[in-house]
Amino acid sequence: MSLNVLFAAHLDRWPDYQKPLEDAFANAGLDVTLARDHAPETVDYIIYAPNGDLRDFTPFTKTKAVLSLWAGVESIVGNPTLTQPLTRMVDTGLERGMGEWVAGHVLRHHLGTDTHVLGQTGEWRPRVPPLAADRPVTILGLGALGQACGLALAHLGFPVTGWARSPKQVDGLKCISGMENLSLALNSAEILVLLLPFTAETENLLNQARIAELPKGVVIINPGRGPLIDDEALLAALDSGHISHATLDVFRVEPLPPDHPFWVHPKVTVTPHIAAETRPKSAAKIIAENIKRSEAGEPLLYLVDRSLGY
């Protein structure tokens, strides 16, 4: 039986995804008609990204699942017209990309690279950093991306503490769980990495009070979600010297407005939401596998729990 699959992401992504998806469907033994303009009542599955135009899922009465190309689903999970099952993207390409970005910026701050790359003043300023084993790193969020980053950093020799809202066990990492134990994860971090999803519970998680629990001189790296941090509290802590630097890849408003103080703050590095991009080739295989599972009557992978928001 032929399946109609709608590609409902931004138009400019169609050339990148069309062939990888068609190849993945063929390799999975699926007979799929992939298009950007199927009539809603004929669509069996929707490949979705929030940067597309689809907002109303009501006409898609035949659709068995909405398969997101993005790891984050906060912009769709509360849509009242979405009654179909929703999956998020969990993919080795995302994990590797995030792991490389986080490891690169952790090493940058650990080694003090900016001093030499950006500060060539003609002054001989030897500075020997501690070994990685003496630089504790805390990661808030132990989902697939948090675990991948934690393991990459542990492999480099950093002692890594991972915190999650629910209990997790990851070999090689010290795992802490529960809001009541968040302070334990914060007060030992010389470098703090934020990789939590954005929910009502995590919004402004890093506020003035929690920033005060971090050691003086901590570096904050946020490739997770912009609203995890109270921006005003962060700027105040940077100005006071309590936080030595913040490297930020995600923001409350994107693109980050040109007049935002993060752009000109000497202790802030802005990167344009590039830490972990979905890779079409590997993501297409995940999409094809999930459709094949659904057609075989098997549970969908990476199904979103609407009550949790991820």
N, C-alpha and C positions, 0 to 999 in steps of 0.2 A: 504494500500500500504506500502510495506516495504521500509525503508529508509537506505541508506548506509552512515554511519558516520565514518569519518577518525579521529583517534586520532594522532595528529601531535605535540606531545610534546616529551620531552626527554624520551628515552627508560626506564630509571629507575623509571619514574613516572607511567608507565603503571600498575604495580601491585597495586598501591595506588588508581588509578582512575577507573580501569575496573569495579569492582563490584558496587561502588557507582553510576557510570554512568548507568550501566545496570539496577540497581534498580530504579533509578530516571526515566529512560525511561519507564519502566514497570508501575510505579506508575502514570505516566502522560498519560498512554494509548497509547504509541507510539510503533510501530513495527519497531525496529531498529536493524540493523546488525552493531555492533561496531567492528572496527578492526584497526590495524596499517598499513595494506598493501592493502587497496582497490585500484583497478585500478583507476587512476585519473578521467577518463571520466565517471565513475559510481558513483562518490561521490556526495551526496546531501548536506552534511554539513561537515565542518572541525572544529574540536576542536583543538585549536592552542596555542602553547607557543613558545616564541623566542628561548628557549633552545633546540628545536628540529632541525631537518635537513631541513625542508621545507623552501625553499626560492623562488621558481618559481611557481606561481599560475596559469600560463598560461594553463596547461593541464586540469585544473579543470573546464571544460566548462559547466558542469551541476550544479555546486555548487551554492547554494542559499545564503549562508552566511558563514563567517569565525568567529568563536566564540572564543575569546581569554580567556585564563585562568588567565591572568594577568591584573591588573588594569592599568598598564602603557602600552602604545602602540607605543611609540616613535620609537622603532626599526622596526616596520612593516608599520606604517601609510604612509610612503613615498615610499613604494615598488611599482614601476611602473607596475609590473605584477599583483598586487592585484586590480582587478576590481570588485570583489564581495563585498557586504556589510560587514562591520567589526564591531563587538561589543566588548566592553571591559568588564571586570569582575567587577561587583558591588555586593558585597555579605556581609551578616551580619558577617560571619566568619572573613573576612578581616577587617571590621569596628571594631569588638570587639578586635581582635588581635592588631590592631594599637592603639586603645584607651587605652588598657592595657599597651602597651609598652611606649607610650607617657606619660601617667599619672605616670607610675613608674619612668621615668627619670626626669620628672618635679618635682615630690616629692623628688627624690634623691637630686637634686640641691637646691630646696627650703629649705629642712631640713638640708642641709650640711652633708649628710650621709657619704660622702667619708672621712671627717675629722676623724670620729670615726672608720669606718670600715678599712680604709687603713692607718691611721696615729696613731696607738697605740704606743706612745712614752714613756708612763709612766707619762706624764705631764697632770695634771687636767686642761682641757680647756673648761669650760662651755661656750656654745654659744646658746642662745635662738633665734630661727628664728622668723621672723614676722609671723603673721597669714596669711593664704592663701589670705584673703581678702585684704591684703596690698602688695601682690606680683602680679603686672600686667603681664599677659601673652598675647602675640600676636601670632596668627596663620596666616601664609600666605598660602592661599588656603582654600576655603570653599566648596569643593566638598564633596562627601559622607564621605570620610575619615577625612577631616578637620572638618566637622560638628560633626562627632562622637567624635573626640578628644576634640573639644571645649566644647561640652555638658558635657563630662565626667569631664573635669577640672572645669567647672562652677559648677557642682554638688558638687565638693570638696571645693568650696568656692572661687576659683580664679576669679578675674575679667578678662574676656577674650574678647579681640578684635580680630575679624576675618577680614582679608582683601582678596578680590577677584578682579579679573580684571573686572568682570561684576557684577551688583547689586545683592545682596543676602539678604534675611531676615531670621534670625534664632532666635527664641525666646530664651532669656537668654544670647545672645551674642551681643556685640556691633559690628555692621557690617559696614565696610568701603569698598568702591569700587573705581576702576579707578587708573591708573598709577599716575595721578596728585595728588592723596591722599595717595600714598604709604608712604610718610614721616610721616603722621599722625599716621599710624600703627606702624612705626618703633620707633618713638622717645619716646614712653611711655613704651616700652617692657623691663621688667627685665629678662624675659625668652622669647626667640623667637623660634617658631616651624615652620619648613618649610615643607609644604605639597602640593606644586604646581606640576603640570605636567611639564615635560621637553619639551619646545618648543623653537623656535628661539627667542621668546620674553622673555622667562624666563631664558635663559642661562646667567650665571653670574649676575643674578638679584641682588644677594648680593655681590656687588663689593666694592672697596675701598671707594668710595663716600658714598654709602648707609650704609656701616658699620660705617662710621663716624657719621651718623645720629642716631645710636643706643646709649642709655645711657652707660656710662662707667661702666664696670663690668657685662654687660649683658652675659647671657648664651645662646648659640645657640644649638638647637637640630634639626638635619636634618634626618628624616626618609623618605623624599620625593624622590628627585633625586639628584645625586652627582653634576651634572653641574649647579645646581642652585647657587652654591657658587664659587667664584673665590678663588681657593685654596691658591694662594700666598698672596692675600689680607687677607685671614683668618689667615694664619700663622703669618703675620706681626702684625695683631691686637692682636693675642694671646701673641706674644712676648712683645708688648708694654704694655699689661695689659688692653687695652680697652675692649677686650673680656676676661672674666674670665675663661671660659671653653667652649669646643665644644664637644658635643656627636653626633657622625656621624654613620649612619647605611648604607649609600649609597655613592658611589664614582664614579668618572669618569671612572676608570678602575676597574673591579671586576673579580676575587678577588683583593683586594688592594695589590699592589706589596710589597714584604717584605722590600724593601729599601725605601718605602715612608716615609717622615718625620712624618706623622700622627702617625705611630706606636710608635715612641719613644718620642713624644712631651708630656711633663708632664701635659699639660692642654687639652689634647685630649683623648676622649674615643672612641675606635673603636668597633663597633659591626658588625657582618658579614651578613648584609642584612637580618635580622631576624625580623624586626619590624612587618611586616604583611605578613604572608604566606597564600596563597590560601589553604583553607581546602577542601579536595576532597568531603566530604559528602554534605556540604552546596553548594559548587560550582556546583556540579552535578545537583542539583535541579534547579539552575539558567539556566544552559545549556539546560536542558530538557524543562523548561518553555519557553525558547526562541524558541526552535525548534517547540514546540506545537503551539505557537503563529504564527510563520511563516507559518506553514502548514494550519492554520485556516485563513490565509490572514490578520492577525493582524500585526501592526507595531512591529518591533524588539525592545526589551528593550536595553538601553545603547548603542545605535548606535553611532559610532564614527563620528564626524564632521571632515572630512579630511582637511577642510580649517583652522580649529583651531588646529588640531593635537591631539585632545583627545575627 
